[in-house]
Amino acid sequence: MSIQDILSTLQEIHDDDSIPRNVRTKIKNAAAFLEDNHETTSGLQIDKIIQELDDLGNDPNVPPYTRTQILGVISNLESTR
């Protein structure tokens, strides 16, 4: 999966109004960082994004289908390292 596909999934999560605002904000920040720096992003920076997304995936306020999307993004980010 390419960075554009990952960004598309993150945008889809961000646009979902059933997601808590704090989660959407973190998703937006992760997407913005990836979009601006995807060509120069180091493994350490990707690890930080993965950790933040993993924390969101464990948030009890996140709907199950969104959790699945977040875990898919994490998996795809891990394969881009």
C-alpha positions as CSV (number, residue, x, y, z in Angstrom):
1,M,0.0,0.0,0.0
2,S,1.4,3.4,-0.9
3,I,1.6,6.5,1.2
4,Q,-1.3,8.0,-0.8
5,D,-3.5,5.0,0.1
6,I,-2.6,5.4,3.8
7,L,-3.4,9.1,3.6
8,S,-6.7,8.3,1.9
9,T,-7.7,6.0,4.8
10,L,-6.6,8.5,7.4
11,Q,-8.7,11.2,5.6
12,E,-11.7,8.9,5.6
13,I,-11.3,8.3,9.4
14,H,-10.9,12.1,9.9
15,D,-14.1,12.9,8.0
16,D,-16.2,10.4,10.0
17,D,-18.3,12.5,12.4
18,S,-18.9,9.5,14.7
19,I,-15.3,9.6,15.7
20,P,-14.4,11.7,18.8
21,R,-12.8,15.1,18.0
22,N,-9.6,14.4,19.9
23,V,-9.1,11.2,17.8
24,R,-9.8,13.1,14.6
25,T,-7.3,15.7,15.6
26,K,-4.6,13.1,16.1
27,I,-5.4,11.4,12.9
28,K,-5.2,14.8,11.0
29,N,-1.9,15.5,12.6
30,A,-0.5,12.1,11.6
31,A,-1.8,12.5,8.1
32,A,-0.4,16.0,7.8
33,F,3.1,14.9,8.9
34,L,3.1,12.0,6.5
35,E,1.9,14.1,3.6
36,D,4.5,16.8,4.2
37,N,7.4,14.6,5.0
38,H,6.7,11.2,3.3
39,E,9.8,11.3,1.2
40,T,12.2,12.2,4.1
41,T,10.5,10.4,6.9
42,S,12.9,8.3,8.9
43,G,12.1,4.9,10.5
44,L,12.0,6.6,13.9
45,Q,9.4,9.1,12.8
46,I,7.3,6.4,11.4
47,D,7.6,4.4,14.6
48,K,6.3,7.5,16.5
49,I,3.3,7.8,14.2
50,I,2.7,4.1,14.6
51,Q,2.8,4.4,18.4
52,E,0.3,7.3,18.3
53,L,-2.0,5.4,16.0
54,D,-1.7,2.3,18.2
55,D,-2.7,4.3,21.2
56,L,-5.8,5.5,19.3
57,G,-6.6,2.0,18.3
58,N,-6.7,1.1,22.0
59,D,-9.0,4.0,22.9
60,P,-12.4,2.7,24.1
61,N,-14.2,5.6,22.5
62,V,-13.1,4.6,19.0
63,P,-15.8,2.5,17.1
64,P,-14.7,-1.1,16.2
65,Y,-14.7,-0.5,12.5
66,T,-12.5,2.6,12.9
67,R,-10.2,0.5,15.1
68,T,-9.9,-2.0,12.3
69,Q,-9.0,0.9,9.8
70,I,-6.4,2.2,12.2
71,L,-4.8,-1.2,12.6
72,G,-4.7,-1.6,8.8
73,V,-2.9,1.8,8.5
74,I,-0.4,0.7,11.2
75,S,0.2,-2.5,9.3
76,N,0.8,-0.7,6.1
77,L,3.1,1.9,7.7
78,E,5.1,-1.0,9.2
79,S,5.6,-2.4,5.7
80,T,6.8,1.0,4.3
81,R,9.7,1.3,6.8
